Amino acid sequence: MSKLKKQFEAAVADSKKLPAKPSNDVLLQLYALYKQGNEGDVEGKRPGFTDMVGRAKYDAWAAIKGTSTDDAMKRYVELVESLKG
């Protein structure tokens, strides 16, 4: 396992133990970077307007389409570190 992958997995664990719950915008960033780091670009249809949470998640992930998985993992690690205070 690469050093970056280990850092990413540690940051995922740390994200569940943050001292304060991040804002919804930050949570969406974390979600998008996590998905991009694990799965790559978003696929499938955008959820309908009745699924506002699913739609927000999809939009956040789609906004970083084209970002490499390594770059997404690095950005995720940096964001979690900044939230740890």
Secondary structure in CASP SS format (residue, H / E / C, confidence):
PFRMAT SS
TARGET T0000
AUTHOR 0000-0000-0000
METHOD secondary structure of the structure
MODEL  1
M C 1.00
S C 1.00
K H 1.00
L H 1.00
K H 1.00
K H 1.00
Q H 1.00
F H 1.00
E H 1.00
A H 1.00
A H 1.00
V H 1.00
A H 1.00
D H 1.00
S H 1.00
K C 1.00
K C 1.00
L C 1.00
P C 1.00
A C 1.00
K C 1.00
P C 1.00
S C 1.00
N H 1.00
D H 1.00
V H 1.00
L H 1.00
L H 1.00
Q H 1.00
L H 1.00
Y H 1.00
A H 1.00
L H 1.00
Y H 1.00
K H 1.00
Q H 1.00
G H 1.00
N H 1.00
E H 1.00
G C 1.00
D C 1.00
V C 1.00
E C 1.00
G C 1.00
K C 1.00
R C 1.00
P C 1.00
G C 1.00
F C 1.00
T C 1.00
D C 1.00
M H 1.00
V H 1.00
G H 1.00
R H 1.00
A H 1.00
K H 1.00
Y H 1.00
D H 1.00
A H 1.00
W H 1.00
A H 1.00
A H 1.00
I C 1.00
K C 1.00
G C 1.00
T C 1.00
S C 1.00
T H 1.00
D H 1.00
D H 1.00
A H 1.00
M H 1.00
K H 1.00
R H 1.00
Y H 1.00
V H 1.00
E H 1.00
L H 1.00
V H 1.00
E H 1.00
S H 1.00
L H 1.00
K C 1.00
G C 1.00
END
